[in-house]
Amino acid sequence: MKVYDERKSTAEEISRLLEKKSFDEVKLSPKVAAAVEKMFGRPLTAAEEVDIIVNDIRAKGDTALFEYTKKLDGADLTPATIRVTEEEFAEAEKAVDEKTMGAIRRAIANVRKFHEEQLPKTWLTPRAYGSFLGQKMTPVDSVGIYVPGGTAAYPSSVIMNAVPAKVAGVPRIAMAAPAGRDGKMNPYVLATAKEIGITEIYKMGGAQAIAALAFGTETIPKVEKITGPGNIFVTLAKKAVYGHVDIDMLAGPSEILIVADKTADYQYLAADLLSQAEHDPLACAILITDDEGLANKVAEEVEVQLQKLPRKEIAAQSLAVQGKIILAKDMDTVVEMANISAPEHMEINTKEPFALVPKIRNAGAIFLGAYSPEPLGDYYAGPNHILPTGGTARFYSVLNVETFMKKTSIISYTKEALAEAADDIIAMAEAEGLQAHANAIRIRKEKQL
């Protein structure tokens, strides 16, 4: 990884190193771009490809869905084979390792407990003259949870999507994840879903899966909301269907930003940077520190550990383009840069990590200290790992139970309570030129109050 010595740079100058392109500005790799051109007959941006796919699914339903599933995922599916069967669940349960499933069950329990603690309540409180005001919490009727596939399988994303939806009480949870060329899904993904109680699962991925969930097809019933992470095509598809359905957030390639001082262990930091770089060539791994010795040690150690990784080619691509080690003049500047970046995952590896928490304004999740590495949150601790990326932690929240719920206001006034408020409401309505609004109050006032 390259070390950028920015000790003499201003905050504005350093911030240029942390600029992130918007999702529709991301350039496809030459390999992917060539494949897209071959498929569609002309060069297309990721956003242009997604628009074509989404519009085709909306217009043609199953015909387009199965066509794109075959072209993009290599799976030749039909209305009879796109949904996972009981036989496939049973086959998956036989194929998984029981020790691994034991770990998955414990992770499910941790995630369930955490999300049960954040479950919001319906409330109703008395006000003056016997009136009541309150808020009713209701789960959405249906949700489509997307679980990525392709270069890796993610049973952990099944947990993070499905458990809070279950805790929220969503009546219908449909899951979409890409199948392999043989039409089969990863057994751990299926076994994890079954463990949680998710049995409506469709073998479809990418933009075509998002569009099918949003608009419905002859085979896939539409949903009210779509959640879950994915690649740039999934993210842009979620953006394209927003408004027809709700979405959780626009979550793009994975990110980690580490804040560290001279007390940090350079081997830990190198390992944690690589833990995100191996996700995707577009993943982003950044270390910001005020210690030159640490910066150089981490840069060297990353290269050592990289060579031992099975996914070293992916990690190397990520580090070459998005990976950075930034040397800042002091810890105040380090923290300022971290807030500007607004990362998905922020690790604080300093002598007193808790002392910096009040200064952190923008982060999807904060990991404190040497023994809270990012993979702890990915798999096991309990908080959700579906987090805002691309700087959107400035305004998005982590996926949570309320993601799957709606708030409805409750208003109940008595005659006496309305009598006290009547003149104020009439005055405001008439000031806005809405006489019927004013009349709705005036008639009650003149007849009853």
Contacts in CASP RR format, 6 or more apart in sequence:
PFRMAT RR
TARGET T0000
AUTHOR 0000-0000-0000
METHOD contacts of the structure
MODEL  1
MKVYDERKSTAEEISRLLEKKSFDEVKLSPKVAAAVEKMFGRPLTAAEEV
DIIVNDIRAKGDTALFEYTKKLDGADLTPATIRVTEEEFAEAEKAVDEKT
MGAIRRAIANVRKFHEEQLPKTWLTPRAYGSFLGQKMTPVDSVGIYVPGG
TAAYPSSVIMNAVPAKVAGVPRIAMAAPAGRDGKMNPYVLATAKEIGITE
IYKMGGAQAIAALAFGTETIPKVEKITGPGNIFVTLAKKAVYGHVDIDML
AGPSEILIVADKTADYQYLAADLLSQAEHDPLACAILITDDEGLANKVAE
EVEVQLQKLPRKEIAAQSLAVQGKIILAKDMDTVVEMANISAPEHMEINT
KEPFALVPKIRNAGAIFLGAYSPEPLGDYYAGPNHILPTGGTARFYSVLN
VETFMKKTSIISYTKEALAEAADDIIAMAEAEGLQAHANAIRIRKEKQL
1 273 0 8 1.000
1 285 0 8 1.000
1 287 0 8 1.000
1 298 0 8 1.000
1 299 0 8 1.000
1 302 0 8 1.000
1 303 0 8 1.000
1 319 0 8 1.000
1 323 0 8 1.000
1 324 0 8 1.000
1 325 0 8 1.000
2 299 0 8 1.000
2 323 0 8 1.000
2 324 0 8 1.000
2 325 0 8 1.000
3 295 0 8 1.000
3 296 0 8 1.000
3 299 0 8 1.000
3 325 0 8 1.000
3 326 0 8 1.000
3 327 0 8 1.000
4 17 0 8 1.000
4 324 0 8 1.000
4 325 0 8 1.000
4 326 0 8 1.000
4 327 0 8 1.000
5 292 0 8 1.000
5 327 0 8 1.000
6 13 0 8 1.000
6 14 0 8 1.000
6 17 0 8 1.000
6 326 0 8 1.000
6 327 0 8 1.000
6 328 0 8 1.000
6 329 0 8 1.000
7 327 0 8 1.000
7 328 0 8 1.000
7 329 0 8 1.000
8 329 0 8 1.000
11 333 0 8 1.000
11 336 0 8 1.000
11 337 0 8 1.000
11 340 0 8 1.000
14 326 0 8 1.000
14 328 0 8 1.000
14 333 0 8 1.000
14 337 0 8 1.000
15 337 0 8 1.000
15 340 0 8 1.000
17 324 0 8 1.000
17 326 0 8 1.000
18 286 0 8 1.000
18 337 0 8 1.000
18 340 0 8 1.000
18 341 0 8 1.000
20 284 0 8 1.000
20 341 0 8 1.000
20 390 0 8 1.000
20 391 0 8 1.000
23 232 0 8 1.000
23 235 0 8 1.000
23 236 0 8 1.000
23 239 0 8 1.000
23 250 0 8 1.000
23 252 0 8 1.000
23 390 0 8 1.000
24 45 0 8 1.000
24 46 0 8 1.000
24 47 0 8 1.000
24 236 0 8 1.000
24 239 0 8 1.000
26 46 0 8 1.000
26 232 0 8 1.000
26 282 0 8 1.000
27 33 0 8 1.000
27 45 0 8 1.000
28 36 0 8 1.000
28 45 0 8 1.000
28 46 0 8 1.000
28 232 0 8 1.000
29 281 0 8 1.000
33 43 0 8 1.000
36 43 0 8 1.000
36 44 0 8 1.000
36 49 0 8 1.000
37 43 0 8 1.000
37 44 0 8 1.000
39 71 0 8 1.000
40 49 0 8 1.000
40 52 0 8 1.000
44 52 0 8 1.000
46 232 0 8 1.000
46 233 0 8 1.000
46 236 0 8 1.000
47 236 0 8 1.000
49 207 0 8 1.000
49 233 0 8 1.000
50 207 0 8 1.000
50 233 0 8 1.000
50 236 0 8 1.000
50 237 0 8 1.000
50 240 0 8 1.000
51 240 0 8 1.000
53 64 0 8 1.000
53 68 0 8 1.000
53 207 0 8 1.000
53 208 0 8 1.000
53 211 0 8 1.000
53 233 0 8 1.000
53 237 0 8 1.000
54 207 0 8 1.000
54 210 0 8 1.000
54 211 0 8 1.000
54 214 0 8 1.000
54 237 0 8 1.000
54 240 0 8 1.000
54 241 0 8 1.000
56 64 0 8 1.000
56 68 0 8 1.000
57 64 0 8 1.000
57 65 0 8 1.000
57 68 0 8 1.000
57 208 0 8 1.000
57 211 0 8 1.000
57 212 0 8 1.000
57 215 0 8 1.000
57 217 0 8 1.000
58 211 0 8 1.000
58 215 0 8 1.000
61 212 0 8 1.000
61 215 0 8 1.000
61 216 0 8 1.000
61 217 0 8 1.000
61 218 0 8 1.000
62 79 0 8 1.000
62 217 0 8 1.000
62 218 0 8 1.000
62 219 0 8 1.000
62 220 0 8 1.000
64 208 0 8 1.000
65 82 0 8 1.000
65 204 0 8 1.000
65 208 0 8 1.000
65 211 0 8 1.000
65 212 0 8 1.000
65 217 0 8 1.000
65 219 0 8 1.000
65 220 0 8 1.000
66 77 0 8 1.000
66 78 0 8 1.000
66 82 0 8 1.000
68 207 0 8 1.000
68 208 0 8 1.000
69 75 0 8 1.000
69 77 0 8 1.000
69 82 0 8 1.000
69 203 0 8 1.000
69 204 0 8 1.000
69 205 0 8 1.000
69 208 0 8 1.000
70 76 0 8 1.000
70 77 0 8 1.000
72 205 0 8 1.000
72 206 0 8 1.000
72 208 0 8 1.000
73 150 0 8 1.000
73 178 0 8 1.000
73 179 0 8 1.000
73 180 0 8 1.000
73 181 0 8 1.000
73 204 0 8 1.000
73 205 0 8 1.000
74 180 0 8 1.000
74 181 0 8 1.000
75 178 0 8 1.000
75 179 0 8 1.000
75 180 0 8 1.000
75 181 0 8 1.000
75 182 0 8 1.000
75 183 0 8 1.000
75 203 0 8 1.000
76 183 0 8 1.000
77 179 0 8 1.000
77 183 0 8 1.000
77 203 0 8 1.000
77 204 0 8 1.000
79 218 0 8 1.000
79 219 0 8 1.000
81 183 0 8 1.000
81 203 0 8 1.000
82 202 0 8 1.000
82 203 0 8 1.000
82 204 0 8 1.000
82 219 0 8 1.000
82 220 0 8 1.000
83 200 0 8 1.000
83 201 0 8 1.000
83 202 0 8 1.000
83 203 0 8 1.000
83 219 0 8 1.000
84 185 0 8 1.000
84 190 0 8 1.000
84 199 0 8 1.000
84 201 0 8 1.000
84 202 0 8 1.000
84 203 0 8 1.000
88 184 0 8 1.000
88 185 0 8 1.000
88 190 0 8 1.000
89 190 0 8 1.000
89 191 0 8 1.000
89 194 0 8 1.000
89 199 0 8 1.000
91 187 0 8 1.000
92 185 0 8 1.000
92 187 0 8 1.000
92 188 0 8 1.000
92 190 0 8 1.000
92 191 0 8 1.000
92 194 0 8 1.000
93 187 0 8 1.000
93 190 0 8 1.000
93 191 0 8 1.000
93 194 0 8 1.000
95 187 0 8 1.000
95 191 0 8 1.000
96 187 0 8 1.000
96 188 0 8 1.000
96 191 0 8 1.000
100 188 0 8 1.000
101 188 0 8 1.000
101 191 0 8 1.000
101 195 0 8 1.000
103 380 0 8 1.000
104 155 0 8 1.000
104 159 0 8 1.000
104 188 0 8 1.000
104 191 0 8 1.000
104 192 0 8 1.000
104 195 0 8 1.000
105 195 0 8 1.000
106 380 0 8 1.000
107 156 0 8 1.000
107 159 0 8 1.000
107 379 0 8 1.000
107 380 0 8 1.000
107 382 0 8 1.000
108 159 0 8 1.000
108 163 0 8 1.000
108 192 0 8 1.000
108 195 0 8 1.000
108 196 0 8 1.000
110 380 0 8 1.000
110 381 0 8 1.000
110 382 0 8 1.000
111 159 0 8 1.000
111 160 0 8 1.000
111 163 0 8 1.000
111 164 0 8 1.000
111 382 0 8 1.000
111 384 0 8 1.000
112 163 0 8 1.000
112 166 0 8 1.000
112 167 0 8 1.000
113 382 0 8 1.000
114 381 0 8 1.000
114 382 0 8 1.000
114 383 0 8 1.000
115 163 0 8 1.000
115 164 0 8 1.000
115 167 0 8 1.000
115 382 0 8 1.000
115 384 0 8 1.000
115 400 0 8 1.000
115 401 0 8 1.000
116 167 0 8 1.000
118 400 0 8 1.000
118 401 0 8 1.000
118 402 0 8 1.000
119 167 0 8 1.000
119 168 0 8 1.000
119 401 0 8 1.000
120 137 0 8 1.000
120 401 0 8 1.000
120 402 0 8 1.000
120 405 0 8 1.000
121 137 0 8 1.000
122 134 0 8 1.000
122 135 0 8 1.000
122 136 0 8 1.000
122 137 0 8 1.000
123 134 0 8 1.000
123 135 0 8 1.000
124 132 0 8 1.000
124 133 0 8 1.000
124 134 0 8 1.000
124 410 0 8 1.000
125 132 0 8 1.000
125 133 0 8 1.000
125 134 0 8 1.000
126 132 0 8 1.000
127 133 0 8 1.000
127 417 0 8 1.000
128 417 0 8 1.000
128 420 0 8 1.000
129 413 0 8 1.000
129 414 0 8 1.000
129 416 0 8 1.000
129 417 0 8 1.000
129 420 0 8 1.000
130 414 0 8 1.000
130 416 0 8 1.000
130 417 0 8 1.000
131 412 0 8 1.000
131 413 0 8 1.000
131 414 0 8 1.000
131 417 0 8 1.000
132 410 0 8 1.000
132 411 0 8 1.000
132 412 0 8 1.000
133 409 0 8 1.000
133 410 0 8 1.000
133 411 0 8 1.000
133 412 0 8 1.000
134 409 0 8 1.000
134 410 0 8 1.000
134 411 0 8 1.000
135 407 0 8 1.000
135 408 0 8 1.000
135 409 0 8 1.000
135 410 0 8 1.000
136 407 0 8 1.000
136 408 0 8 1.000
136 409 0 8 1.000
136 410 0 8 1.000
137 405 0 8 1.000
137 406 0 8 1.000
137 407 0 8 1.000
137 408 0 8 1.000
138 405 0 8 1.000
138 406 0 8 1.000
138 408 0 8 1.000
139 168 0 8 1.000
139 169 0 8 1.000
139 170 0 8 1.000
139 171 0 8 1.000
139 404 0 8 1.000
139 405 0 8 1.000
139 406 0 8 1.000
140 168 0 8 1.000
140 170 0 8 1.000
140 224 0 8 1.000
140 225 0 8 1.000
140 246 0 8 1.000
140 404 0 8 1.000
140 405 0 8 1.000
140 406 0 8 1.000
141 170 0 8 1.000
141 171 0 8 1.000
141 172 0 8 1.000
141 224 0 8 1.000
142 170 0 8 1.000
142 171 0 8 1.000
142 172 0 8 1.000
142 173 0 8 1.000
142 174 0 8 1.000
142 221 0 8 1.000
142 222 0 8 1.000
142 223 0 8 1.000
142 224 0 8 1.000
142 225 0 8 1.000
143 165 0 8 1.000
143 170 0 8 1.000
143 172 0 8 1.000
143 173 0 8 1.000
143 174 0 8 1.000
143 223 0 8 1.000
143 224 0 8 1.000
143 225 0 8 1.000
143 226 0 8 1.000
143 227 0 8 1.000
143 404 0 8 1.000
144 173 0 8 1.000
144 174 0 8 1.000
144 175 0 8 1.000
144 176 0 8 1.000
144 213 0 8 1.000
144 223 0 8 1.000
144 225 0 8 1.000
144 226 0 8 1.000
144 227 0 8 1.000
145 158 0 8 1.000
145 161 0 8 1.000
145 162 0 8 1.000
145 165 0 8 1.000
145 173 0 8 1.000
145 174 0 8 1.000
145 175 0 8 1.000
145 176 0 8 1.000
145 198 0 8 1.000
145 226 0 8 1.000
145 227 0 8 1.000
145 228 0 8 1.000
146 161 0 8 1.000
146 175 0 8 1.000
146 176 0 8 1.000
146 177 0 8 1.000
146 205 0 8 1.000
146 209 0 8 1.000
146 210 0 8 1.000
146 213 0 8 1.000
146 226 0 8 1.000
146 227 0 8 1.000
146 228 0 8 1.000
146 229 0 8 1.000
146 230 0 8 1.000
146 234 0 8 1.000
147 154 0 8 1.000
147 157 0 8 1.000
147 158 0 8 1.000
147 161 0 8 1.000
147 175 0 8 1.000
147 176 0 8 1.000
147 177 0 8 1.000
147 189 0 8 1.000
147 228 0 8 1.000
148 154 0 8 1.000
148 157 0 8 1.000
148 177 0 8 1.000
148 178 0 8 1.000
148 229 0 8 1.000
148 230 0 8 1.000
148 231 0 8 1.000
148 234 0 8 1.000
149 177 0 8 1.000
149 178 0 8 1.000
149 186 0 8 1.000
149 205 0 8 1.000
150 178 0 8 1.000
150 180 0 8 1.000
151 280 0 8 1.000
151 311 0 8 1.000
151 314 0 8 1.000
152 279 0 8 1.000
153 186 0 8 1.000
153 188 0 8 1.000
153 189 0 8 1.000
154 189 0 8 1.000
155 186 0 8 1.000
155 188 0 8 1.000
155 189 0 8 1.000
155 191 0 8 1.000
155 192 0 8 1.000
156 378 0 8 1.000
156 379 0 8 1.000
156 385 0 8 1.000
157 228 0 8 1.000
157 229 0 8 1.000
157 385 0 8 1.000
157 386 0 8 1.000
158 175 0 8 1.000
158 189 0 8 1.000
158 192 0 8 1.000
158 193 0 8 1.000
158 196 0 8 1.000
158 198 0 8 1.000
159 192 0 8 1.000
159 196 0 8 1.000
160 228 0 8 1.000
160 384 0 8 1.000
160 385 0 8 1.000
160 386 0 8 1.000
160 399 0 8 1.000
161 175 0 8 1.000
161 227 0 8 1.000
161 228 0 8 1.000
161 386 0 8 1.000
161 399 0 8 1.000
162 173 0 8 1.000
162 175 0 8 1.000
162 193 0 8 1.000
162 196 0 8 1.000
162 197 0 8 1.000
162 198 0 8 1.000
163 196 0 8 1.000
164 384 0 8 1.000
164 399 0 8 1.000
164 400 0 8 1.000
164 401 0 8 1.000
164 403 0 8 1.000
164 404 0 8 1.000
165 173 0 8 1.000
165 227 0 8 1.000
165 404 0 8 1.000
166 173 0 8 1.000
166 196 0 8 1.000
166 197 0 8 1.000
167 401 0 8 1.000
168 401 0 8 1.000
168 402 0 8 1.000
168 403 0 8 1.000
168 404 0 8 1.000
168 405 0 8 1.000
169 404 0 8 1.000
170 404 0 8 1.000
172 200 0 8 1.000
172 223 0 8 1.000
173 198 0 8 1.000
173 200 0 8 1.000
174 200 0 8 1.000
174 201 0 8 1.000
174 202 0 8 1.000
174 213 0 8 1.000
174 220 0 8 1.000
174 221 0 8 1.000
174 223 0 8 1.000
175 193 0 8 1.000
175 198 0 8 1.000
175 200 0 8 1.000
175 201 0 8 1.000
175 202 0 8 1.000
176 201 0 8 1.000
176 202 0 8 1.000
176 204 0 8 1.000
176 205 0 8 1.000
176 209 0 8 1.000
176 210 0 8 1.000
176 212 0 8 1.000
176 213 0 8 1.000
177 185 0 8 1.000
177 186 0 8 1.000
177 189 0 8 1.000
177 201 0 8 1.000
177 202 0 8 1.000
177 203 0 8 1.000
177 204 0 8 1.000
177 205 0 8 1.000
178 185 0 8 1.000
178 203 0 8 1.000
178 204 0 8 1.000
178 205 0 8 1.000
178 206 0 8 1.000
178 209 0 8 1.000
179 185 0 8 1.000
179 203 0 8 1.000
179 204 0 8 1.000
183 203 0 8 1.000
185 201 0 8 1.000
185 203 0 8 1.000
190 201 0 8 1.000
193 199 0 8 1.000
193 201 0 8 1.000
202 209 0 8 1.000
202 212 0 8 1.000
202 220 0 8 1.000
204 212 0 8 1.000
204 220 0 8 1.000
205 234 0 8 1.000
206 230 0 8 1.000
206 231 0 8 1.000
206 233 0 8 1.000
206 234 0 8 1.000
206 237 0 8 1.000
207 233 0 8 1.000
207 234 0 8 1.000
207 236 0 8 1.000
207 237 0 8 1.000
207 240 0 8 1.000
209 234 0 8 1.000
210 226 0 8 1.000
210 234 0 8 1.000
210 237 0 8 1.000
210 238 0 8 1.000
210 240 0 8 1.000
210 241 0 8 1.000
211 237 0 8 1.000
211 240 0 8 1.000
211 241 0 8 1.000
212 220 0 8 1.000
213 220 0 8 1.000
213 222 0 8 1.000
213 223 0 8 1.000
213 226 0 8 1.000
213 245 0 8 1.000
214 222 0 8 1.000
214 223 0 8 1.000
214 226 0 8 1.000
214 241 0 8 1.000
214 244 0 8 1.000
214 245 0 8 1.000
215 222 0 8 1.000
215 241 0 8 1.000
215 244 0 8 1.000
216 222 0 8 1.000
222 245 0 8 1.000
223 245 0 8 1.000
224 245 0 8 1.000
224 246 0 8 1.000
225 245 0 8 1.000
225 246 0 8 1.000
225 247 0 8 1.000
225 248 0 8 1.000
225 403 0 8 1.000
225 404 0 8 1.000
226 238 0 8 1.000
226 241 0 8 1.000
226 245 0 8 1.000
226 246 0 8 1.000
226 247 0 8 1.000
226 248 0 8 1.000
227 247 0 8 1.000
227 248 0 8 1.000
227 386 0 8 1.000
227 399 0 8 1.000
227 403 0 8 1.000
227 404 0 8 1.000
228 248 0 8 1.000
228 251 0 8 1.000
228 386 0 8 1.000
228 399 0 8 1.000
229 251 0 8 1.000
229 252 0 8 1.000
229 386 0 8 1.000
230 251 0 8 1.000
230 252 0 8 1.000
231 252 0 8 1.000
231 253 0 8 1.000
231 280 0 8 1.000
231 282 0 8 1.000
232 252 0 8 1.000
232 253 0 8 1.000
232 282 0 8 1.000
235 250 0 8 1.000
235 251 0 8 1.000
235 252 0 8 1.000
238 247 0 8 1.000
238 250 0 8 1.000
239 247 0 8 1.000
239 250 0 8 1.000
241 247 0 8 1.000
248 386 0 8 1.000
248 399 0 8 1.000
248 403 0 8 1.000
249 386 0 8 1.000
249 388 0 8 1.000
249 392 0 8 1.000
249 396 0 8 1.000
249 399 0 8 1.000
250 388 0 8 1.000
250 389 0 8 1.000
250 392 0 8 1.000
250 396 0 8 1.000
251 344 0 8 1.000
251 386 0 8 1.000
251 387 0 8 1.000
251 388 0 8 1.000
251 389 0 8 1.000
251 392 0 8 1.000
252 282 0 8 1.000
252 389 0 8 1.000
252 390 0 8 1.000
253 279 0 8 1.000
253 280 0 8 1.000
253 282 0 8 1.000
253 283 0 8 1.000
253 284 0 8 1.000
253 389 0 8 1.000
254 276 0 8 1.000
254 279 0 8 1.000
254 280 0 8 1.000
254 283 0 8 1.000
254 284 0 8 1.000
254 344 0 8 1.000
254 345 0 8 1.000
254 389 0 8 1.000
255 276 0 8 1.000
255 283 0 8 1.000
255 284 0 8 1.000
255 285 0 8 1.000
255 286 0 8 1.000
255 343 0 8 1.000
255 344 0 8 1.000
255 345 0 8 1.000
255 389 0 8 1.000
255 390 0 8 1.000
256 272 0 8 1.000
256 273 0 8 1.000
256 275 0 8 1.000
256 276 0 8 1.000
256 284 0 8 1.000
256 285 0 8 1.000
256 286 0 8 1.000
256 343 0 8 1.000
256 344 0 8 1.000
256 345 0 8 1.000
256 346 0 8 1.000
256 347 0 8 1.000
256 374 0 8 1.000
257 286 0 8 1.000
257 287 0 8 1.000
257 288 0 8 1.000
257 338 0 8 1.000
257 341 0 8 1.000
257 343 0 8 1.000
257 345 0 8 1.000
257 346 0 8 1.000
257 347 0 8 1.000
257 363 0 8 1.000
258 269 0 8 1.000
258 272 0 8 1.000
258 273 0 8 1.000
258 286 0 8 1.000
258 287 0 8 1.000
258 288 0 8 1.000
258 346 0 8 1.000
258 347 0 8 1.000
258 348 0 8 1.000
258 349 0 8 1.000
259 288 0 8 1.000
259 289 0 8 1.000
259 334 0 8 1.000
259 335 0 8 1.000
259 338 0 8 1.000
259 346 0 8 1.000
259 347 0 8 1.000
259 348 0 8 1.000
259 349 0 8 1.000
259 350 0 8 1.000
259 356 0 8 1.000
260 269 0 8 1.000
260 287 0 8 1.000
260 288 0 8 1.000
260 289 0 8 1.000
260 291 0 8 1.000
260 294 0 8 1.000
260 347 0 8 1.000
260 348 0 8 1.000
260 349 0 8 1.000
260 350 0 8 1.000
261 289 0 8 1.000
261 290 0 8 1.000
261 291 0 8 1.000
261 294 0 8 1.000
261 331 0 8 1.000
261 349 0 8 1.000
261 350 0 8 1.000
261 351 0 8 1.000
262 290 0 8 1.000
262 291 0 8 1.000
262 293 0 8 1.000
262 294 0 8 1.000
263 349 0 8 1.000
263 350 0 8 1.000
263 351 0 8 1.000
264 289 0 8 1.000
264 294 0 8 1.000
264 349 0 8 1.000
264 350 0 8 1.000
264 370 0 8 1.000
265 349 0 8 1.000
265 370 0 8 1.000
266 294 0 8 1.000
266 297 0 8 1.000
266 298 0 8 1.000
266 301 0 8 1.000
267 301 0 8 1.000
267 305 0 8 1.000
268 349 0 8 1.000
268 370 0 8 1.000
268 373 0 8 1.000
269 287 0 8 1.000
269 294 0 8 1.000
269 298 0 8 1.000
269 301 0 8 1.000
269 349 0 8 1.000
270 298 0 8 1.000
270 301 0 8 1.000
270 302 0 8 1.000
270 304 0 8 1.000
270 305 0 8 1.000
271 305 0 8 1.000
271 373 0 8 1.000
272 347 0 8 1.000
272 373 0 8 1.000
272 374 0 8 1.000
273 285 0 8 1.000
273 286 0 8 1.000
273 287 0 8 1.000
273 298 0 8 1.000
273 302 0 8 1.000
273 319 0 8 1.000
273 323 0 8 1.000
274 285 0 8 1.000
274 302 0 8 1.000
274 305 0 8 1.000
274 306 0 8 1.000
274 309 0 8 1.000
274 315 0 8 1.000
275 373 0 8 1.000
275 374 0 8 1.000
275 375 0 8 1.000
276 283 0 8 1.000
276 284 0 8 1.000
276 285 0 8 1.000
276 318 0 8 1.000
276 345 0 8 1.000
276 374 0 8 1.000
277 283 0 8 1.000
277 285 0 8 1.000
277 314 0 8 1.000
277 315 0 8 1.000
277 316 0 8 1.000
277 318 0 8 1.000
277 319 0 8 1.000
277 323 0 8 1.000
278 309 0 8 1.000
278 311 0 8 1.000
278 312 0 8 1.000
278 314 0 8 1.000
278 315 0 8 1.000
278 318 0 8 1.000
279 314 0 8 1.000
279 318 0 8 1.000
280 314 0 8 1.000
280 318 0 8 1.000
281 314 0 8 1.000
281 317 0 8 1.000
281 318 0 8 1.000
281 321 0 8 1.000
282 318 0 8 1.000
282 321 0 8 1.000
282 322 0 8 1.000
283 318 0 8 1.000
283 322 0 8 1.000
284 318 0 8 1.000
284 322 0 8 1.000
284 323 0 8 1.000
284 343 0 8 1.000
285 318 0 8 1.000
285 319 0 8 1.000
285 322 0 8 1.000
285 323 0 8 1.000
285 324 0 8 1.000
286 322 0 8 1.000
286 323 0 8 1.000
286 324 0 8 1.000
286 325 0 8 1.000
286 326 0 8 1.000
286 341 0 8 1.000
286 343 0 8 1.000
287 295 0 8 1.000
287 298 0 8 1.000
287 324 0 8 1.000
287 325 0 8 1.000
287 326 0 8 1.000
288 325 0 8 1.000
288 326 0 8 1.000
288 328 0 8 1.000
288 334 0 8 1.000
288 337 0 8 1.000
288 338 0 8 1.000
289 295 0 8 1.000
289 325 0 8 1.000
289 326 0 8 1.000
289 327 0 8 1.000
289 328 0 8 1.000
289 334 0 8 1.000
290 327 0 8 1.000
290 328 0 8 1.000
290 329 0 8 1.000
290 330 0 8 1.000
290 331 0 8 1.000
290 333 0 8 1.000
290 334 0 8 1.000
291 327 0 8 1.000
292 327 0 8 1.000
295 325 0 8 1.000
295 327 0 8 1.000
298 325 0 8 1.000
299 325 0 8 1.000
302 319 0 8 1.000
306 312 0 8 1.000
306 315 0 8 1.000
306 316 0 8 1.000
306 319 0 8 1.000
309 315 0 8 1.000
326 337 0 8 1.000
328 334 0 8 1.000
328 337 0 8 1.000
331 350 0 8 1.000
331 356 0 8 1.000
335 356 0 8 1.000
335 359 0 8 1.000
335 360 0 8 1.000
338 346 0 8 1.000
338 360 0 8 1.000
338 362 0 8 1.000
338 363 0 8 1.000
339 359 0 8 1.000
339 360 0 8 1.000
339 361 0 8 1.000
339 362 0 8 1.000
340 362 0 8 1.000
341 362 0 8 1.000
341 391 0 8 1.000
342 362 0 8 1.000
342 363 0 8 1.000
342 388 0 8 1.000
342 390 0 8 1.000
342 391 0 8 1.000
342 392 0 8 1.000
342 393 0 8 1.000
342 394 0 8 1.000
343 362 0 8 1.000
343 363 0 8 1.000
343 364 0 8 1.000
343 389 0 8 1.000
343 391 0 8 1.000
343 393 0 8 1.000
344 363 0 8 1.000
344 364 0 8 1.000
344 365 0 8 1.000
344 387 0 8 1.000
344 388 0 8 1.000
344 389 0 8 1.000
344 390 0 8 1.000
344 393 0 8 1.000
345 363 0 8 1.000
345 364 0 8 1.000
345 365 0 8 1.000
345 367 0 8 1.000
345 374 0 8 1.000
345 387 0 8 1.000
346 360 0 8 1.000
346 363 0 8 1.000
346 364 0 8 1.000
346 365 0 8 1.000
346 366 0 8 1.000
346 367 0 8 1.000
347 366 0 8 1.000
347 367 0 8 1.000
347 369 0 8 1.000
347 372 0 8 1.000
347 373 0 8 1.000
347 374 0 8 1.000
348 356 0 8 1.000
348 357 0 8 1.000
348 360 0 8 1.000
348 366 0 8 1.000
348 367 0 8 1.000
348 368 0 8 1.000
348 369 0 8 1.000
349 369 0 8 1.000
349 370 0 8 1.000
350 356 0 8 1.000
350 369 0 8 1.000
353 368 0 8 1.000
353 369 0 8 1.000
354 368 0 8 1.000
357 366 0 8 1.000
357 368 0 8 1.000
360 366 0 8 1.000
362 391 0 8 1.000
362 393 0 8 1.000
362 394 0 8 1.000
363 393 0 8 1.000
364 387 0 8 1.000
364 388 0 8 1.000
364 393 0 8 1.000
364 396 0 8 1.000
364 397 0 8 1.000
364 398 0 8 1.000
365 377 0 8 1.000
365 383 0 8 1.000
365 385 0 8 1.000
365 387 0 8 1.000
365 398 0 8 1.000
367 373 0 8 1.000
367 374 0 8 1.000
367 376 0 8 1.000
367 377 0 8 1.000
377 383 0 8 1.000
377 385 0 8 1.000
378 385 0 8 1.000
379 385 0 8 1.000
383 398 0 8 1.000
384 398 0 8 1.000
384 399 0 8 1.000
384 400 0 8 1.000
386 398 0 8 1.000
386 399 0 8 1.000
387 393 0 8 1.000
387 398 0 8 1.000
387 399 0 8 1.000
388 395 0 8 1.000
388 396 0 8 1.000
388 397 0 8 1.000
388 398 0 8 1.000
413 421 0 8 1.000
415 448 0 8 1.000
415 449 0 8 1.000
418 441 0 8 1.000
418 444 0 8 1.000
418 445 0 8 1.000
418 449 0 8 1.000
419 445 0 8 1.000
419 449 0 8 1.000
422 441 0 8 1.000
422 442 0 8 1.000
422 444 0 8 1.000
422 445 0 8 1.000
422 449 0 8 1.000
425 437 0 8 1.000
425 438 0 8 1.000
425 441 0 8 1.000
426 438 0 8 1.000
426 441 0 8 1.000
426 442 0 8 1.000
426 445 0 8 1.000
429 435 0 8 1.000
429 437 0 8 1.000
429 438 0 8 1.000
429 441 0 8 1.000
430 438 0 8 1.000
END
